[in-house]
Amino acid sequence: MDVVEDGDGTTQAPAPAAFRLAMVPGTTPGRWLRTWGERSDLPVELVHVEVADQLTALREGLADAALVRLHERPEDLSAIPLYTETSVVVVPRDHLVTAAEEVTAQDLTEETRLVPADDVLAWTDGPGEPSLLPTPPSTAEAVELVAAGVGVLVVPQSLARLHQRRDLASRPVADAPTSTVQLAWCTDRTTEEVETFVGIVRGRTANSSRGPRPTSSDEGPSTPATGRGSASAGRGRRAATTRRGGAGRSGGTTGRRRSR
């Protein structure tokens, strides 16, 4: 790592150019970025990664922290549960289950259930018959198959909204597994910037003291983020940049957005 030499001969790491926050599909950091912009002049760089690459993005230093979906917390990471999503079934708009406001697994027993390769629910004993087609490589492609009448798809509600179409509908599945979004970072790289963002998502004020660093995922969830993935980093003056990331690679800057 490059270092900067002070006047007294000591060395220190250079100041970061941005706080890099990775986010998996369906996560929404908008409200926390707005608060960040009120407290820090450091820009935020959003790094979009797939669930399969979320841990690699942290371990390889592509991001300082990440909004992730974890079933178990790896020992080298710290994590804070943020919010738990309702799971929904995505079906054609004229499907019978749309007659109900909410369904159960029993209502799906005669359906062909599609499970994409990037599935985040791990509903191994879920209802329905498996599709005879090859496993869809992504949720987006599974949604295309639902639209074609091949089967139904159970996903967290945010992913259903991300891929919503006019010819599809969704209904909550009361007894389906759920997905919890967490803020995670490498424990041995808990920087001042990470501490600041942790304080924001935990609802601390700018003048409140920092509590002990969390090392497990057993803390209560904070209030969920709202909005559709705003990339604002504060008051319309400082914008968050976005880029694509993945296992062993970092994407280029794709654009800037300003809050309204």
Rosetta silent file (secondary structure, phi, psi, omega in degrees, C-alpha in Angstrom):
SEQUENCE: MDVVEDGDGTTQAPAPAAFRLAMVPGTTPGRWLRTWGERSDLPVELVHVEVADQLTALREGLADAALVRLHERPEDLSAIPLYTETSVVVVPRDHLVTAAEEVTAQDLTEETRLVPADDVLAWTDGPGEPSLLPTPPSTAEAVELVAAGVGVLVVPQSLARLHQRRDLASRPVADAPTSTVQLAWCTDRTTEEVETFVGIVRGRTANSSRGPRPTSSDEGPSTPATGRGSASAGRGRRAATTRRGGAGRSGGTTGRRRSR
SCORE:     score description
SCORE:     0.000 S_00000001
   1 L     0.000  138.767  176.158    0.000    0.000    0.000 S_00000001
   2 L   -67.539  147.278  179.685    1.228    3.507   -0.783 S_00000001
   3 L  -128.401  161.217  177.849    2.022    5.619    2.269 S_00000001
   4 E  -115.721  133.651 -178.784    2.395    9.322    2.991 S_00000001
   5 E   -94.441  126.676  176.651    5.306   10.609    5.053 S_00000001
   6 L   -79.440  171.565  179.980    4.548   13.198    7.730 S_00000001
   7 L   -63.881  -25.655 -178.863    6.916   15.988    8.709 S_00000001
   8 L   -88.192    7.710  177.423    8.117   14.030   11.728 S_00000001
   9 L    91.285   -7.884  179.068    9.224   11.132    9.551 S_00000001
  10 L   -80.205  159.976  179.428    6.318    8.833   10.383 S_00000001
  11 E  -118.760  152.955  177.759    4.241    7.275    7.641 S_00000001
  12 E  -148.882  159.955  178.835    0.545    6.783    7.294 S_00000001
  13 L   -67.948  144.169  178.826   -1.883    5.468    4.717 S_00000001
  14 L   -65.871  154.116  178.105   -3.119    8.110    2.253 S_00000001
  15 L   -63.297  139.522 -179.312   -6.595    9.524    2.731 S_00000001
  16 L   -66.951  148.129  178.777   -9.198    7.505    0.769 S_00000001
  17 L   -79.288  -24.474 -179.291  -10.542    9.031   -2.435 S_00000001
  18 L  -163.658  158.084  170.048  -14.053    7.717   -1.728 S_00000001
  19 E   -91.148  118.310 -174.373  -16.016    5.452    0.577 S_00000001
  20 E   -97.024  116.506 -178.974  -16.778    2.366   -1.523 S_00000001
  21 E  -114.644  114.416  175.791  -20.070    0.665   -0.729 S_00000001
  22 E   -82.529  150.259 -179.995  -20.894   -2.582   -2.528 S_00000001
  23 E  -148.086  134.456  177.860  -24.530   -3.530   -2.942 S_00000001
  24 L   -87.557  161.880 -178.213  -26.253   -6.655   -4.201 S_00000001
  25 L   -54.851  137.366  177.702  -29.389   -6.461   -6.375 S_00000001
  26 L    93.567  -12.022 -179.824  -32.483   -5.245   -4.568 S_00000001
  27 L   -84.842  152.232 -171.474  -30.718   -3.363   -1.774 S_00000001
  28 L  -134.782   95.472 -177.160  -31.511    0.318   -1.216 S_00000001
  29 L   -90.871    8.162 -169.085  -28.926    2.518    0.562 S_00000001
  30 H   -50.462  -51.294 -174.627  -30.496    5.852   -0.386 S_00000001
  31 H   -66.036  -33.433  179.565  -31.463    7.238    3.024 S_00000001
  32 H   -73.322  -32.793  177.276  -28.105    6.333    4.567 S_00000001
  33 H   -67.815  -36.003  176.961  -26.234    7.991    1.708 S_00000001
  34 H   -62.943  -42.815  177.888  -28.172   11.192    2.272 S_00000001
  35 H   -66.129  -39.400  176.810  -27.153   11.196    5.924 S_00000001
  36 H   -56.549  -45.235 -179.326  -23.557   10.439    4.936 S_00000001
  37 H   -62.143  -26.442  177.523  -23.573   13.490    2.684 S_00000001
  38 H   -78.597  -18.166 -174.039  -24.645   15.652    5.633 S_00000001
  39 H  -113.287  -16.227 -173.828  -21.750   14.424    7.767 S_00000001
  40 L  -140.737  143.179  173.883  -18.849   13.848    5.395 S_00000001
  41 L   -86.644   -6.908 -178.931  -17.246   15.533    2.393 S_00000001
  42 L   -73.910  124.941  179.161  -15.903   12.160    1.234 S_00000001
  43 L   -67.673  159.035  177.403  -17.822   10.968   -1.865 S_00000001
  44 E  -107.251  131.684  175.668  -19.489    7.572   -1.939 S_00000001
  45 E  -111.015  117.601  179.909  -18.741    5.124   -4.734 S_00000001
  46 E   -88.235  128.044 -178.778  -21.405    2.447   -5.221 S_00000001
  47 E  -114.262  110.457 -177.523  -20.074   -0.905   -6.425 S_00000001
  48 E   -84.901  122.884 -179.040  -22.775   -3.167   -7.868 S_00000001
  49 L  -132.479  154.903  172.726  -22.035   -6.859   -7.341 S_00000001
  50 L   -80.638  160.841 -179.237  -23.928  -10.106   -7.665 S_00000001
  51 H   -57.509  -37.639 -179.124  -24.632  -12.189   -4.552 S_00000001
  52 H   -63.958  -21.433 -176.622  -22.053  -14.748   -5.662 S_00000001
  53 H  -105.963    2.480 -171.015  -19.387  -12.017   -5.631 S_00000001
  54 H   -63.657  -40.395 -179.401  -20.374  -10.154   -2.460 S_00000001
  55 H   -74.203  -36.626  178.377  -17.736  -11.686   -0.175 S_00000001
  56 H   -63.049  -38.638  179.692  -15.017  -11.465   -2.800 S_00000001
  57 H   -59.132  -37.300  178.520  -15.691   -7.751   -3.221 S_00000001
  58 H   -76.134  -48.240 -174.192  -14.914   -7.228    0.471 S_00000001
  59 H   -68.567  -29.916 -179.999  -12.002   -9.617    0.795 S_00000001
  60 L   -93.284    7.197  174.709  -10.244   -8.361   -2.322 S_00000001
  61 L    75.337   20.437  175.715  -10.652   -4.728   -1.297 S_00000001
  62 L   -76.355  -16.403  179.631  -13.089   -3.729   -4.035 S_00000001
  63 L  -147.845  151.370  177.071  -15.337   -2.197   -1.370 S_00000001
  64 L   -82.653  -32.377  178.003  -14.967   -0.866    2.166 S_00000001
  65 E  -152.449  167.506 -176.155  -18.376   -2.205    3.229 S_00000001
  66 E  -150.964  145.221  168.480  -21.258   -3.954    1.509 S_00000001
  67 E   -90.553  114.716 -168.868  -25.000   -4.472    1.674 S_00000001
  68 E  -129.897  169.045  171.559  -25.205   -8.255    1.449 S_00000001
  69 E  -119.170  111.831 -176.633  -27.487  -11.235    1.890 S_00000001
  70 L  -120.002  137.288  169.513  -25.903  -13.771    4.242 S_00000001
  71 L   -86.928  -36.823  175.681  -27.203  -17.069    5.599 S_00000001
  72 L  -138.694  145.159 -179.403  -24.199  -17.334    7.930 S_00000001
  73 L   -87.121  121.965  174.943  -21.564  -14.753    8.812 S_00000001
  74 L   -63.316  151.594 -174.445  -18.006  -15.748    7.887 S_00000001
  75 L   -64.515  -25.464 -176.649  -15.520  -15.423   10.752 S_00000001
  76 L   -87.401    2.197 -178.815  -13.471  -12.736    9.012 S_00000001
  77 E  -115.651  149.061  164.915  -16.436  -10.382    8.624 S_00000001
  78 E  -101.015  150.023 -177.007  -18.407   -8.137   10.924 S_00000001
  79 E  -152.862  146.047  176.852  -22.087   -7.699   10.074 S_00000001
  80 E  -126.015  120.845  174.933  -25.163   -5.813   11.233 S_00000001
  81 E   -64.300  133.790 -178.336  -28.677   -6.988   10.243 S_00000001
  82 E  -105.923  -54.038  178.328  -30.544   -4.083    8.640 S_00000001
  83 E  -159.814  154.088  179.493  -33.934   -5.368    7.524 S_00000001
  84 E  -111.940  131.992 -175.250  -35.719   -8.594    6.613 S_00000001
  85 E   -95.602  147.583  169.528  -37.747   -8.779    3.427 S_00000001
  86 L   -70.776  142.455  174.767  -41.051  -10.453    2.730 S_00000001
  87 E   -95.744  141.804 -178.001  -40.834  -13.213    0.134 S_00000001
  88 E  -129.132  158.328  172.757  -43.278  -13.148   -2.763 S_00000001
  89 E  -102.488  130.680  178.444  -44.270  -15.454   -5.593 S_00000001
  90 E   -98.193  126.697 -175.243  -44.015  -13.975   -9.095 S_00000001
  91 E  -140.020  163.797  170.485  -46.679  -15.246  -11.494 S_00000001
  92 E   -58.732  148.016 -173.256  -48.385  -14.235  -14.758 S_00000001
  93 L   -59.288  -27.315 -179.201  -50.908  -11.472  -14.107 S_00000001
  94 L   -95.776   14.629 -179.106  -53.877  -13.760  -14.896 S_00000001
  95 L   -69.617  152.056 -177.406  -52.676  -16.577  -12.592 S_00000001
  96 H   -60.566  -33.965 -175.026  -55.158  -17.994  -10.061 S_00000001
  97 H   -67.709  -15.781  179.924  -53.082  -16.985   -7.012 S_00000001
  98 H   -71.020   -9.609  177.325  -53.608  -13.302   -7.850 S_00000001
  99 H   -72.346  -17.343 -179.353  -57.168  -13.673   -6.547 S_00000001
 100 L  -105.702  154.972  176.391  -55.743  -13.727   -3.000 S_00000001
 101 L   -78.810  -27.078 -179.058  -53.922  -10.994   -1.112 S_00000001
 102 L  -150.955  147.144 -179.536  -51.478  -13.544    0.348 S_00000001
 103 E  -125.799  173.168  176.580  -50.724  -17.196   -0.337 S_00000001
 104 L  -125.200  173.274  178.167  -49.006  -20.095    1.438 S_00000001
 105 H   -57.752  -34.869 -179.493  -46.748  -22.904    0.297 S_00000001
 106 H   -59.454  -32.582 -179.823  -49.809  -25.140    0.039 S_00000001
 107 H   -70.804  -13.142 -175.236  -51.178  -22.901   -2.711 S_00000001
 108 H  -110.351    7.510 -173.211  -48.073  -23.570   -4.818 S_00000001
 109 L   -63.744  -28.438 -178.165  -47.852  -27.359   -4.531 S_00000001
 110 L   -97.757    8.603 -178.406  -49.089  -27.964   -8.087 S_00000001
 111 L   -93.671  156.461  168.402  -46.905  -25.291   -9.666 S_00000001
 112 E   -87.467  116.368 -175.697  -43.575  -25.641  -11.439 S_00000001
 113 E  -100.268  123.502  178.811  -41.220  -23.621   -9.253 S_00000001
 114 E   -87.549  134.195  178.560  -38.208  -22.014  -10.886 S_00000001
 115 L  -127.106  104.302 -177.308  -35.030  -21.697   -8.808 S_00000001
 116 L   -73.386  165.404 -179.092  -32.323  -19.564  -10.464 S_00000001
 117 L   -65.122  -25.648  179.598  -28.607  -20.050   -9.915 S_00000001
 118 L   -99.051   24.903  178.060  -28.459  -16.788   -7.930 S_00000001
 119 L   -55.099  138.043 -178.471  -31.305  -17.800   -5.595 S_00000001
 120 L  -114.447   -0.487 -177.233  -30.995  -16.186   -2.143 S_00000001
 121 L   -95.407  -28.073 -179.865  -33.765  -18.000   -0.239 S_00000001
 122 L    52.959   47.896  178.643  -32.425  -21.582   -0.257 S_00000001
 123 L   -86.235   75.550 -172.162  -35.949  -23.016    0.073 S_00000001
 124 L   -67.025  -30.830 -179.420  -34.753  -26.571   -0.457 S_00000001
 125 L  -106.839   28.747 -177.784  -38.003  -28.203    0.682 S_00000001
 126 L   -68.633  168.402 -176.325  -40.247  -25.665   -0.998 S_00000001
 127 L   -76.839  169.753  173.918  -43.499  -26.522   -2.739 S_00000001
 128 L    90.554  170.448  179.108  -44.058  -27.328   -6.379 S_00000001
 129 E   -97.164  141.574  176.961  -42.392  -29.464   -8.990 S_00000001
 130 E   -68.659  148.250  178.130  -38.889  -28.674  -10.262 S_00000001
 131 L   -71.559  146.690  176.673  -38.624  -27.431  -13.818 S_00000001
 132 L   -83.843   -8.451  178.639  -37.291  -29.850  -16.431 S_00000001
 133 L   -79.933  160.870  174.815  -35.439  -26.983  -18.097 S_00000001
 134 L   -57.718  151.452  179.405  -31.837  -26.104  -17.219 S_00000001
 135 L   -58.315  126.461  177.090  -31.460  -23.949  -14.103 S_00000001
 136 L   -59.483  132.462 -176.820  -31.948  -20.287  -15.026 S_00000001
 137 L   -70.830  -16.599 -178.265  -28.553  -18.562  -14.600 S_00000001
 138 L  -150.577  163.007  175.575  -30.083  -15.456  -13.042 S_00000001
 139 H   -61.907  -38.989  179.926  -33.236  -14.120  -11.429 S_00000001
 140 H   -58.478  -42.321 -179.871  -33.763  -11.894  -14.474 S_00000001
 141 H   -73.334  -30.952  175.164  -33.863  -14.920  -16.771 S_00000001
 142 H   -65.540  -37.945  177.484  -36.146  -16.795  -14.372 S_00000001
 143 H   -62.152  -39.297  176.810  -38.563  -13.859  -14.554 S_00000001
 144 H   -60.163  -39.024  179.246  -38.541  -14.188  -18.357 S_00000001
 145 H   -68.671  -36.203  175.804  -39.532  -17.842  -17.981 S_00000001
 146 H   -61.316  -44.598 -179.932  -42.372  -16.893  -15.631 S_00000001
 147 H   -62.458  -28.716  178.993  -43.640  -14.457  -18.257 S_00000001
 148 L   -83.413   -1.016  177.977  -43.497  -17.275  -20.803 S_00000001
 149 L    83.177   16.449 -177.891  -45.712  -19.439  -18.592 S_00000001
 150 L   -75.407  -35.768 -177.433  -43.003  -21.970  -17.713 S_00000001
 151 L  -177.496 -166.745  178.648  -43.426  -21.728  -13.923 S_00000001
 152 E  -117.309  165.173 -174.612  -43.512  -19.490  -10.867 S_00000001
 153 E  -137.184  130.977  177.049  -40.694  -17.841   -8.931 S_00000001
 154 E  -109.064  121.676 -175.687  -40.325  -17.109   -5.195 S_00000001
 155 E  -144.396  164.437  169.886  -37.971  -14.224   -4.383 S_00000001
 156 E   -59.040  149.631 -174.107  -37.528  -11.381   -1.868 S_00000001
 157 H   -58.895  -36.034 -178.405  -39.970   -8.572   -2.582 S_00000001
 158 H   -64.733  -33.551  178.442  -37.251   -6.121   -3.635 S_00000001
 159 H   -72.946  -34.247  175.064  -36.090   -8.462   -6.404 S_00000001
 160 H   -63.585  -39.714  178.335  -39.655   -8.840   -7.644 S_00000001
 161 H   -69.551  -37.217 -179.932  -39.892   -5.061   -7.818 S_00000001
 162 H   -60.608  -36.397 -176.441  -36.511   -4.796   -9.513 S_00000001
 163 L  -109.171   23.094 -175.587  -37.691   -7.091  -12.317 S_00000001
 164 L   -64.899  147.662 -179.981  -41.366   -6.107  -12.393 S_00000001
 165 L  -138.107  157.047 -179.326  -43.244   -6.265  -15.675 S_00000001
 166 L   -66.871  -27.124 -176.895  -46.728   -5.293  -16.737 S_00000001
 167 L   -91.470    6.113  179.803  -47.612   -8.887  -17.586 S_00000001
 168 E  -122.692  158.621  176.089  -46.560  -10.239  -14.172 S_00000001
 169 E  -139.100  166.948  177.990  -47.875   -9.931  -10.633 S_00000001
 170 E  -140.460  152.388  176.813  -46.644  -10.978   -7.198 S_00000001
 171 E  -138.318  141.876  177.220  -48.211  -12.029   -3.919 S_00000001
 172 E   -61.265  142.961  175.646  -46.618  -12.497   -0.456 S_00000001
 173 E  -109.568  108.378 -168.339  -45.946  -16.098    0.568 S_00000001
 174 L   -60.566  -36.891 -173.733  -46.684  -16.248    4.293 S_00000001
 175 L  -110.714   21.224  176.875  -44.587  -19.309    5.161 S_00000001
 176 L   -83.168  155.971  173.385  -41.679  -18.902    2.745 S_00000001
 177 L   -61.205  156.723  179.401  -38.117  -18.305    3.974 S_00000001
 178 L  -114.938  168.545  179.215  -37.087  -14.676    4.173 S_00000001
 179 E  -122.307  127.666  178.357  -33.917  -12.802    3.250 S_00000001
 180 E  -103.152  125.932  175.637  -32.156  -10.423    5.647 S_00000001
 181 E   -86.244  133.373 -177.944  -30.041   -7.627    4.215 S_00000001
 182 E  -128.249  152.327  169.380  -26.945   -6.897    6.293 S_00000001
 183 E   -93.507  122.562 -176.932  -24.163   -4.347    6.325 S_00000001
 184 E  -128.935  153.649  175.820  -20.876   -6.272    6.309 S_00000001
 185 E  -157.814  160.692  177.948  -17.191   -5.401    6.236 S_00000001
 186 E   -71.744  124.876 -175.131  -13.844   -7.090    6.872 S_00000001
 187 H   -58.074  -38.446 -177.400  -13.202   -6.917   10.608 S_00000001
 188 H   -80.159    3.295  174.471   -9.487   -6.265   10.190 S_00000001
 189 H  -126.622   46.289  178.125  -10.243   -3.273    7.933 S_00000001
 190 L   -83.336   88.983 -176.995  -12.581   -1.354   10.216 S_00000001
 191 L   -83.559  172.599  176.607  -11.591    2.151    9.152 S_00000001
 192 H   -60.879  -36.618  179.492  -12.874    5.469   10.458 S_00000001
 193 H   -67.051  -39.961  176.170  -15.069    5.712    7.369 S_00000001
 194 H   -62.842  -43.766  178.402  -16.568    2.280    8.050 S_00000001
 195 H   -58.620  -40.535 -179.883  -17.221    3.314   11.667 S_00000001
 196 H   -64.174  -44.396 -178.991  -19.001    6.430   10.436 S_00000001
 197 H   -68.380  -37.760  175.557  -21.250    4.475    8.082 S_00000001
 198 H   -58.649  -44.291  178.312  -21.988    1.886   10.765 S_00000001
 199 H   -60.223  -38.432 -179.919  -23.080    4.721   13.039 S_00000001
 200 H   -65.395  -47.726 -177.072  -25.387    6.075   10.357 S_00000001
 201 H   -70.553  -22.313  177.437  -27.163    2.773    9.697 S_00000001
 202 L   -89.100    1.588  173.748  -27.518    2.196   13.437 S_00000001
 203 L    83.799   16.345  178.247  -29.212    5.575   13.813 S_00000001
 204 L   -73.126  148.459  173.921  -26.546    7.397   15.793 S_00000001
 205 L   -78.976  168.789 -177.096  -26.487   11.167   15.660 S_00000001
 206 L   -63.074  -28.777 -176.524  -23.427   13.010   14.415 S_00000001
 207 L   -99.132   -0.316 -178.209  -22.364   13.839   17.995 S_00000001
 208 L   -76.675  153.667  179.499  -23.093   10.478   19.609 S_00000001
 209 L   -75.471  153.357  177.782  -20.244    8.268   20.756 S_00000001
 210 L   -80.669  133.344  177.568  -19.377    5.169   18.810 S_00000001
 211 L   -81.868 -178.571  177.908  -20.415    1.940   20.433 S_00000001
 212 L   -62.583  147.234  179.793  -18.410   -1.292   20.382 S_00000001
 213 L   -68.586  127.458  179.443  -17.756   -2.722   16.980 S_00000001
 214 L   -70.009  142.187  178.808  -20.264   -5.491   16.176 S_00000001
 215 L  -124.769    3.677  178.684  -18.726   -8.866   15.470 S_00000001
 216 L  -142.882  174.844 -176.105  -21.815  -10.985   14.935 S_00000001
 217 L  -102.863   28.461 -174.553  -25.175  -10.859   13.234 S_00000001
 218 L  -103.822   15.208  176.583  -27.308  -11.126   16.366 S_00000001
 219 L   -86.129  157.375  179.687  -28.132   -7.441   16.801 S_00000001
 220 L   -67.845  147.757 -179.347  -31.616   -6.157   16.133 S_00000001
 221 L   -70.689  149.644  175.565  -32.311   -4.808   12.627 S_00000001
 222 L   -88.460  179.086  179.063  -32.460   -1.086   12.032 S_00000001
 223 L   -64.977  133.161 -177.125  -35.189    0.715   10.120 S_00000001
 224 L   -66.196  153.906  175.920  -35.169   -0.423    6.483 S_00000001
 225 L   -71.812  152.736  179.019  -34.058    1.892    3.737 S_00000001
 226 L  -116.395  166.963  177.614  -36.737    3.427    1.572 S_00000001
 227 L    93.082 -179.112 -175.353  -36.863    4.376   -2.081 S_00000001
 228 L  -111.356   58.926  173.242  -35.661    2.656   -5.220 S_00000001
 229 L    73.521   37.102  177.628  -31.881    2.549   -4.818 S_00000001
 230 L   -56.943  139.931  178.897  -31.149    6.271   -4.755 S_00000001
 231 L  -104.871   25.233  179.704  -27.462    6.992   -5.194 S_00000001
 232 E   -70.629  142.357  175.591  -27.628   10.357   -3.467 S_00000001
 233 L  -123.188   24.358  168.069  -24.789   11.245   -1.162 S_00000001
 234 L   127.870  117.981  164.415  -26.196   14.424    0.281 S_00000001
 235 L    50.751   19.228  176.559  -28.228   17.563   -0.339 S_00000001
 236 L    75.092    5.087 -178.448  -27.849   17.501   -4.085 S_00000001
 237 L  -105.066  -33.440 -179.915  -24.248   18.804   -3.939 S_00000001
 238 L  -116.776  122.342 -175.769  -22.167   15.632   -3.631 S_00000001
 239 E  -102.174  150.422  174.718  -23.095   12.705   -5.850 S_00000001
 240 E   -90.535  132.851  174.657  -22.340    9.030   -5.419 S_00000001
 241 E   -88.175  155.887 -179.917  -20.619    7.383   -8.323 S_00000001
 242 E  -125.748  147.115  174.437  -21.542    3.865   -9.334 S_00000001
 243 E  -150.478  163.706  179.102  -19.552    1.068  -10.838 S_00000001
 244 E   -96.642  138.415  177.623  -19.867   -2.624  -11.446 S_00000001
 245 E  -129.493  171.952  178.424  -17.786   -5.064   -9.488 S_00000001
 246 E  -173.810 -175.454 -177.595  -17.335   -8.805   -9.330 S_00000001
 247 L   -63.818  114.582  174.471  -15.073  -11.619   -8.349 S_00000001
 248 L    75.448   13.688  179.335  -11.538  -10.512   -9.052 S_00000001
 249 E  -147.450  157.935  173.102  -12.466   -7.395  -11.000 S_00000001
 250 E  -125.058  137.003 -177.055  -13.556   -3.835  -10.493 S_00000001
 251 E   -86.576  168.158  178.125  -15.842   -2.054  -12.913 S_00000001
 252 E   -84.453  166.878  177.846  -15.479    1.429  -14.299 S_00000001
 253 E   -66.329  131.473 -175.942  -17.482    4.430  -13.210 S_00000001
 254 E  -107.030  -10.246  179.393  -20.862    4.265  -14.874 S_00000001
 255 E   156.577  176.157  178.276  -22.373    7.583  -13.950 S_00000001
 256 E  -129.570  147.650  176.269  -23.477   10.056  -11.346 S_00000001
 257 E  -127.659  150.907  175.444  -26.861   10.784   -9.871 S_00000001
 258 L  -120.237  142.365  178.700  -28.068   13.706   -7.855 S_00000001
 259 L   -74.987  157.431  178.175  -30.715   13.652   -5.153 S_00000001
 260 L  -112.710    0.000    0.000  -33.753   15.762   -5.438 S_00000001
